[in-house]
Amino acid sequence: MMDAEQMVEITGAPAGGVCPLGLASPLPVYCDVSLRAHDHVVPAAGETKASG
């Protein structure tokens, strides 16, 4: 796990808002095989102001 500062430095986005595509640094992206059941998959980032 990386801290919030490292997250922005490596990905270009704040924690909670990182989309797996278009990262500031090339990183491997892994997807669950269950996504194969869908014709289309839309990757998106989270919401930094969402509460759990």
Secondary structure, 3 states (H helix, E strand, C coil): CCCHHHHHHHHCCCCCCCCCCCCCCCCCCCCCHHHHHCCCCCCCCCCCCCCC
